[in-house]
């Protein structure tokens, strides 16, 4: 039972890490960012469709897609022997603000006390 729980925890943590956040998307090199934007607009694309849409060589698009797959930024699905690529957005991470921060700030911000 302990092994199963550990594996489940590891899979859940990996799922949370995978995907691309908005700051990471903005920070991508322009060719990668263009490809990601194109896939986002169409919801999913094949490598051939992306190459045609971006007017770029298929080999270049395939190289970019391999990189994006390795980073966990895109996922692919095979249908009828053709790979379709979709963006995988990262889950929004919660904030780590301590629970008592608001009361602590409230005490410091009382009017007339400086």
N, C-alpha and C positions, 0 to 999 in steps of 0.2 A: 504494500500500500504506500509506503514511503517513497519508493522509486517512482510510482505513478504520479504522486503529488509533485515531486521535484521536476519530472518531465513536463507536467502540465504548467507549472510555474515558469519553466524555461521557455516553453512555446508561447505563453502569454506575454512574457517580457520581450521576446523576439518580435512578436506581432506589434507591440507598442513601439519598438525601435524602428521597425521597417516603415518605409514610406518617406515621402518628402514633405517638409514643412515649407511654408511660404518664404521664410528667410533663406532656406537652402535653395529654393527654386530661383529666387532673385540672384543668388550668388553663383549660379551655374554659368559656364562659358556661353557666349551668345549662340553658337550652333546647337548646343544641348538645350538651352532655354527655348530656342525656336522650335525644336522638335517636341519638347514637352508641351509648349503652348498649342502646337498643332494637334497633338494627341488629345489634349484637354478639350479643345473646341469640337473635335469630331467624336469624342467619347472613347473611341478605339480606332486603331489603324493597323494595317499590315505594314511591313517594311517597304514594300513596293509602293503602296499608297502614299506613305510619308515621303519617300524619295521623290516621287512625281510632284507632290504638293509643294515641297520645298525646293524643287529643281536642283537636287543634289544627287550625286552618284549613290546607287544602292549600297555599295560596299561601305561608304562613309556612314550612311544611316544605320546599317547593320552593326558597325563598330560602336556607334553611339548607343544603340539599343542594348548591346552586350554590357557596356559600361553601366547604363542606367539599371539594368537587371541586377548586376552585381552589387549595386548600392541599395537595391530594394526600392527604387523609385518608381519602377514600372513592374507590372505583372503581365504574363502572356498566357494565352489560352489557344489551344489548337482546335480548329474546327475544319473538318474536311481536308486535313493535311496542311492547313494554312495557319500561321501564327498571327494572332491579333494581340496588340499591345494596348494596355490601359494604364493610366496613372494610378499610383497608390499613394494617397495622401496620408501623412502621418497623423496620428491622433493628437488632439490638443492636449498638452500636458497641463496638469493642475498646478496651481500655485503653491508654494511652500511657505506661505505667511503663517506665523504662529497664531494659534487661536486667541491668545490674550492680547494681541497687538492693538485692537481697537480700544480696549479699556486703558491700556498704557498710554496710547496717544490722546485719549480723552482727558486723562489726568494732566497731561503736559499742556494741553491746549485750553485750559480754563481761562476765561477772560480776566484781565487784571492781575494775573500772577506771572511775573517774569523774573 
